[in-house]
């Protein structure tokens, strides 16, 4: 029995329009909002990239190369969507709860990241830095 590429494709049979419709807030906040505020903050000198991996990659390949991280993230999200939808198809109970929880969590993270970026650009200490420094102080 020959395995067809068409049938074994990860996204074969997945409604890409529904996927894009489902992730509209992820695109708006986590992808576009974070990209715009991060690039603006770095270009104007109001802030720097706090993620050491992204910062190193951007210093080597240029600031706009961080778009690649968002593209890879979107591909991973599409893979997650495909996996969740494919394995919930035909189940007795609707298991799209995992997909809804994932996309809403990422959208809320996007809003919080934008808020963090704006606060840093206004000269405030990053809330993320405060939380991490407090948490690491508890571990010592």
Legacy VTK file of the C-alpha trace (Angstrom):
# vtk DataFile Version 3.0
C-alpha trace
ASCII
DATASET POLYDATA
POINTS 140 float
0.000 0.000 0.000
1.596 3.237 -1.163
1.428 6.246 1.114
0.157 9.317 -0.673
1.814 12.638 0.042
-1.597 14.240 -0.304
-3.045 12.106 2.503
-0.011 12.336 4.788
0.440 16.097 4.509
0.178 17.872 7.826
-2.270 20.493 6.612
-4.152 18.453 4.016
-7.847 18.860 4.578
-7.410 21.683 7.106
-9.528 24.774 6.591
-6.876 27.517 6.399
-9.557 30.219 6.237
-10.952 29.007 9.572
-7.427 28.897 10.990
-6.782 32.528 9.989
-10.194 33.560 11.292
-9.519 31.797 14.593
-6.145 33.473 15.092
-7.135 37.043 14.180
-6.421 38.301 17.704
-3.166 36.328 17.876
-2.120 38.008 14.620
-3.225 41.428 15.827
-1.661 41.390 19.279
1.047 38.720 19.510
2.417 38.993 15.990
1.790 42.501 14.641
1.462 44.445 17.905
4.536 42.912 19.482
6.571 43.321 16.286
5.638 46.969 15.822
6.212 48.007 19.425
9.470 46.055 19.668
10.898 47.401 16.420
9.822 50.958 17.260
11.322 50.767 20.755
14.642 49.407 19.503
14.936 51.783 16.538
14.209 54.843 18.677
16.527 53.695 21.463
13.730 53.622 24.021
14.309 49.966 24.857
16.208 46.841 23.896
15.156 43.287 23.153
14.948 41.405 26.429
15.001 37.912 24.948
18.695 36.983 24.648
18.119 34.554 21.769
16.137 37.053 19.699
18.530 39.849 20.644
21.583 37.885 19.510
19.890 36.809 16.282
18.795 40.397 15.539
22.261 41.790 16.260
23.784 39.344 13.784
21.144 39.450 11.036
19.542 42.842 11.516
16.553 44.106 13.454
13.922 43.070 10.941
15.107 39.470 11.062
12.957 39.024 14.171
10.059 38.711 11.740
11.405 35.207 11.074
10.673 34.250 14.682
7.055 35.268 14.178
6.868 33.304 10.922
8.243 30.193 12.633
5.786 30.747 15.470
2.895 30.934 12.990
4.023 27.675 11.373
4.186 26.012 14.796
0.725 27.354 15.594
-0.606 25.962 12.308
0.911 22.605 13.203
-0.719 22.731 16.633
-4.059 23.666 15.089
-3.823 20.812 12.595
-2.880 18.311 15.285
-5.648 19.388 17.662
-8.373 19.575 15.014
-7.341 16.302 13.360
-7.331 14.372 16.633
-10.596 15.873 17.848
-12.443 14.968 14.634
-14.994 12.236 15.150
-14.625 12.225 18.932
-17.679 11.802 21.087
-16.916 15.017 22.952
-15.847 18.218 21.257
-12.156 18.573 22.058
-11.612 21.974 20.502
-11.282 23.318 24.046
-7.507 22.826 23.745
-7.377 24.903 20.551
-9.563 27.651 22.020
-7.492 27.769 25.206
-4.231 27.908 23.231
-5.243 30.705 20.873
-6.897 32.819 23.568
-3.895 32.429 25.879
-1.527 33.550 23.123
-3.747 36.540 22.282
-3.814 37.597 25.954
-0.034 37.167 26.103
0.175 39.478 23.092
-1.821 42.171 24.890
0.398 41.841 27.969
3.560 41.999 25.857
2.353 45.161 24.122
1.522 46.689 27.522
4.983 45.718 28.762
6.621 47.263 25.671
4.680 50.514 26.029
5.530 50.792 29.742
9.222 50.239 29.015
9.134 52.859 26.232
7.594 55.315 28.707
10.519 54.774 31.076
8.968 52.384 33.572
10.633 49.203 34.729
9.397 46.182 32.838
6.675 44.334 34.781
8.094 41.088 33.385
11.531 41.962 34.795
9.991 42.806 38.187
8.116 39.505 38.332
11.144 37.479 37.270
13.478 39.230 39.703
10.977 38.721 42.535
10.525 35.052 41.616
14.273 34.456 41.406
14.673 36.141 44.801
12.287 33.597 46.255
14.443 30.760 44.947
17.658 31.992 46.552
LINES 1 141
140 0 1 2 3 4 5 6 7 8 9 10 11 12 13 14 15 16 17 18 19 20 21 22 23 24 25 26 27 28 29 30 31 32 33 34 35 36 37 38 39 40 41 42 43 44 45 46 47 48 49 50 51 52 53 54 55 56 57 58 59 60 61 62 63 64 65 66 67 68 69 70 71 72 73 74 75 76 77 78 79 80 81 82 83 84 85 86 87 88 89 90 91 92 93 94 95 96 97 98 99 100 101 102 103 104 105 106 107 108 109 110 111 112 113 114 115 116 117 118 119 120 121 122 123 124 125 126 127 128 129 130 131 132 133 134 135 136 137 138 139
